[in-house]
Amino acid sequence: MSTFLNYKTFWDAKASTPQDAMIAVDGSSNEDVLRHTGAYSARQVAVALDLQPTDRVLELGCGVGRIGRELAPRVAHWEGADISTNMLKVARERLAAQANIGFTELTRTSLRPLADASFDKAYSVAVFIHMDKEDFYLYVEDLARVLKPGGLLYFDAWNLTSAVGWRRFAMEINQHRNADPALRKDVARNQFTSPEEVRAFLQHAGFETLGLFADSPWVQAVAQRRGTGDTAAQARRVQASAPRIVYTPLWTELFSSMMQVLAEGTMSPADGLKLLADDARGEEIAMFRAAYGAMLRTAAANQAL
Ligand SMILES: C[S@@+](CC[C@H](N)C(=O)[O-])C[C@H]1O[C@@H](n2cnc3c(N)ncnc32)[C@H](O)[C@@H]1O
């Protein structure tokens, strides 16, 4: 529950120091973790959008430039748009060495400062999960406006229809169940969707859906602005690239286990740590260890007291 009146005040407060800003984007405790998770997300985005060195690319809700830091060197222009002044301040510092970039500070739910048909590709990661459905839809509509006809879009949102996604939703339900009903709901609280809802948003906003992946706690959407472009060929490319776009079964298993340890109390911190030991299982092990290892070690030490 919250007393914040709008998204901007919420996110500026979340990002009141550079360290807090990093924590707010992916729970990062340091730059190394940010680079690690940033590289994973950047790979998903780059494959989904078939990023090219000639592309002008927009990131909506760029935060501290976790993903932009990885992608900007690979494209012609990278534009980071965000509603939070404080997030953008950290992003500017983190990407200071990069010449081909720009930043746009947004007001609520509008890309108005950006020109029509001015980008080849656009993406948004872990942003639509924090806003009302009307705002989510309005942004998708505006993304269609700023993309060139045939331009590509990638985004994600929490997935109510997966078993693990439902458990993530249950965390929010329980919080609300016990909340003081006199307090307003948090403006930026976690929100959840389904593949069908995302498909409807894309269709109404002027996109052809190229791929909708929903076997993880995330719905991941890849779409093409209607107008020009071989949609069927793009859809085939996206389907063929799916293993490098989706949150893998291992990612989902580890996310589920972290929820068990840190939120649900159905797995011990020591067992959680054991899961993060076997790098042979996949690249996600090292990433989760970097992101959660210290937290689990602290929890294990506290239990041992
Ligand atoms: C969880 S962070 C994710 C940041 C980044 N996309 C990443 O994956 O590292 C959410 C970001 O969305 C931004 N944001 C939240 N609501 C927004 C809105 N209504 N318009 C634009 N940006 C918003 C926040 O300021 C924050 O930087």
The ligand as an SDF file (V2000), in Angstrom:
LIG
                    3D

 27 29  0  0  0  0  0  0  0  0999 V2000
   11.4070   -2.5950  -12.7680 C   0  0  0  0  0  0  0  0  0  0  0  0
   12.0840   -1.2040  -13.5820 S   0  0  0  0  0  0  0  0  0  0  0  0
   12.7110   -1.9350  -15.0780 C   0  0  0  0  0  0  0  0  0  0  0  0
   13.7580   -1.0910  -15.7600 C   0  0  0  0  0  0  0  0  0  0  0  0
   14.3480   -1.6830  -17.0510 C   0  0  0  0  0  0  0  0  0  0  0  0
   13.3470   -1.8940  -18.0630 N   0  0  0  0  0  0  0  0  0  0  0  0
   15.0700   -2.9850  -16.7560 C   0  0  0  0  0  0  0  0  0  0  0  0
   14.5600   -4.0510  -17.1180 O   0  0  0  0  0  0  0  0  0  0  0  0
   16.1440   -2.9230  -16.1510 O   0  0  0  0  0  0  0  0  0  0  0  0
   10.6400   -0.3260  -14.1750 C   0  0  0  0  0  0  0  0  0  0  0  0
   10.9790    0.9830  -14.8670 C   0  0  0  0  0  0  0  0  0  0  0  0
    9.8090    1.4860  -15.5100 O   0  0  0  0  0  0  0  0  0  0  0  0
    9.6980    2.8670  -15.2620 C   0  0  0  0  0  0  0  0  0  0  0  0
    8.2720    3.2080  -15.2980 N   0  0  0  0  0  0  0  0  0  0  0  0
    7.3210    2.8390  -14.4130 C   0  0  0  0  0  0  0  0  0  0  0  0
    6.1260    3.3470  -14.7480 N   0  0  0  0  0  0  0  0  0  0  0  0
    6.3230    4.0440  -15.8880 C   0  0  0  0  0  0  0  0  0  0  0  0
    5.4620    4.8090  -16.7230 C   0  0  0  0  0  0  0  0  0  0  0  0
    4.1770    4.9390  -16.4500 N   0  0  0  0  0  0  0  0  0  0  0  0
    6.0000    5.3810  -17.8090 N   0  0  0  0  0  0  0  0  0  0  0  0
    7.3220    5.2250  -18.0990 C   0  0  0  0  0  0  0  0  0  0  0  0
    8.1710    4.5560  -17.3380 N   0  0  0  0  0  0  0  0  0  0  0  0
    7.6850    3.9590  -16.2400 C   0  0  0  0  0  0  0  0  0  0  0  0
   10.3180    3.0530  -13.8890 C   0  0  0  0  0  0  0  0  0  0  0  0
   10.7200    4.3830  -13.6390 O   0  0  0  0  0  0  0  0  0  0  0  0
   11.4710    2.0820  -13.9280 C   0  0  0  0  0  0  0  0  0  0  0  0
   12.6250    2.6700  -14.4420 O   0  0  0  0  0  0  0  0  0  0  0  0
  1  2  1  0
  2  3  1  0
  2 10  1  0
  3  4  1  0
  4  5  1  0
  5  6  1  0
  5  7  1  0
  7  8  2  0
  7  9  1  0
 10 11  1  0
 11 12  1  0
 11 26  1  0
 12 13  1  0
 13 14  1  0
 13 24  1  0
 14 15  1  0
 14 23  1  0
 15 16  2  0
 16 17  1  0
 17 18  1  0
 17 23  2  0
 18 19  1  0
 18 20  2  0
 20 21  1  0
 21 22  2  0
 22 23  1  0
 24 25  1  0
 24 26  1  0
 26 27  1  0
M  CHG  2   2   1   9  -1
M  END
$$$$
